[in-house]
Amino acid sequence: LSRIAVTNPRCLAIIICARRVAKERGESNLANARSVGYSTKRKQWLPHSLGSILYVTEGTMIHLLDKSTFSHMLIDRVKEWTLEVDMLLLHLKTMLVAQPSLRVVLMSATPDIDTFWDYFASQLWCTVVELTPSPYRISDYYIEDLPLLENADWASPS
């Protein structure tokens, strides 16, 4: 069975994601959820111990590494170089050597791939997957621009 941990630095994002995933899995709310939960410094709703998804902050994840076993770990926003992220990556590197079946996904909107590659690939087998940007450009518009935007073609890509 899979035990998946998903980290995010924002407590509110963790709770919202856990609720959303529980709902998408057919669990009406977290009070009834068995497969999805969250844990932050001050609040937690733990899922069933087998076959579960747990959303946590990086700091909480560091404390759970010694107590829990996960099959997959998704670390979001690794570009935000904080003490917690550094400690988590250090623990993960050690864990990957001792537990080669552990699957880790590092996610970032703007990663420094070479830094992570140098850190992990020197001892471990790893793969880099890069997603291409959306073909639609993102633009800022202000209230003053409304007269100019009336005839804009909103459906065409950049």
RALINWO-V12107 format. One record per pair of residues at least 24 apart in sequence whose ideal C-beta (glycine too) atoms are under 10 Angstrom apart, sorted by the first residue. I is the first residue (numbers start at 1). J is the second residue. D is the distance in whole Angstrom. If there is no record, write none. Layout:
I,J,D
I,J,D
This chain:
1,48,10
1,49,10
1,50,5
1,51,4
1,52,9
1,71,8
2,50,9
2,51,6
2,52,8
2,53,8
2,70,9
2,71,5
2,72,6
2,103,9
3,47,9
3,48,10
3,49,8
3,50,8
3,51,7
3,52,6
3,53,8
3,54,7
3,68,7
3,69,7
3,70,5
3,71,5
3,72,8
3,73,10
4,35,10
4,36,10
4,47,10
4,51,9
4,52,7
4,53,5
4,54,7
4,55,9
4,70,7
4,71,7
4,72,5
4,73,8
4,74,7
4,103,9
4,105,10
5,39,9
5,52,9
5,53,8
5,54,5
5,55,8
5,56,6
5,60,10
5,61,6
5,64,7
5,65,9
5,68,8
5,70,5
5,71,9
5,72,7
5,73,5
5,74,7
5,75,9
5,104,10
6,36,10
6,38,9
6,53,7
6,54,7
6,55,5
6,56,7
6,61,9
6,70,10
6,72,9
6,73,8
6,74,5
6,75,8
6,76,7
6,105,9
6,107,9
7,54,10
7,55,8
7,56,6
7,57,7
7,58,5
7,59,9
7,60,8
7,61,5
7,62,10
7,73,7
7,74,7
7,75,5
7,76,6
7,77,8
7,78,9
7,84,9
7,85,9
7,88,7
7,107,9
8,38,10
8,40,10
8,55,7
8,56,8
8,57,7
8,58,8
8,61,10
8,74,9
8,75,9
8,76,5
8,77,7
8,107,10
9,57,6
9,58,6
9,59,9
9,76,8
9,77,6
9,78,10
9,80,6
9,82,7
9,84,8
9,85,8
10,40,10
10,57,8
10,76,9
10,77,8
11,38,9
11,39,10
11,40,4
11,41,8
11,42,8
11,43,8
11,55,10
11,56,10
11,57,6
11,60,9
12,40,9
13,38,10
13,55,8
13,57,9
13,76,9
13,77,9
14,38,5
14,39,8
14,40,6
14,43,9
14,54,9
14,55,4
14,56,7
14,57,6
14,60,9
14,76,10
15,40,8
15,43,7
15,44,10
15,45,8
15,55,8
16,55,9
17,53,9
17,55,5
17,76,9
18,45,7
18,47,9
18,53,8
18,54,8
18,55,5
18,56,10
19,45,9
19,55,10
21,53,6
21,55,8
22,47,9
22,53,9
25,53,9
39,63,9
39,64,7
39,68,10
57,84,7
58,82,7
58,83,9
58,84,4
58,85,6
58,86,9
58,87,8
58,88,5
58,89,10
59,83,9
59,84,5
59,85,10
59,87,8
59,88,9
60,84,9
61,85,10
61,87,9
61,88,6
61,91,8
61,92,9
62,87,5
62,88,6
62,90,9
62,91,6
65,91,5
65,92,8
65,94,9
65,95,7
66,91,9
69,95,10
69,99,8
69,102,9
70,95,9
70,99,9
70,102,7
70,103,9
70,104,9
71,99,9
71,101,7
71,102,7
71,103,7
72,101,10
72,102,8
72,103,5
72,104,8
72,105,7
73,102,7
73,103,7
73,104,5
73,105,7
73,106,9
74,103,9
74,104,8
74,105,5
74,106,8
74,107,6
75,104,7
75,105,7
75,106,5
75,107,7
75,108,9
76,105,9
76,106,9
76,107,5
76,108,8
76,109,10
77,106,10
77,107,7
77,108,6
77,109,8
77,110,10
77,111,10
78,105,10
78,106,5
78,107,7
78,108,5
78,111,7
78,112,9
78,115,10
78,116,7
79,106,10
79,107,9
79,108,4
79,109,7
79,110,6
79,111,6
79,112,7
79,115,10
79,116,10
80,108,8
81,112,9
81,115,9
89,116,8
89,119,7
89,120,8
90,119,9
92,119,10
92,120,8
92,124,10
93,119,7
93,120,6
93,122,10
93,123,7
93,124,8
94,123,10
96,120,8
96,123,8
96,124,5
96,125,9
96,126,9
97,123,6
97,124,7
100,124,8
100,125,9
105,129,9
107,131,10
133,158,10
134,158,9
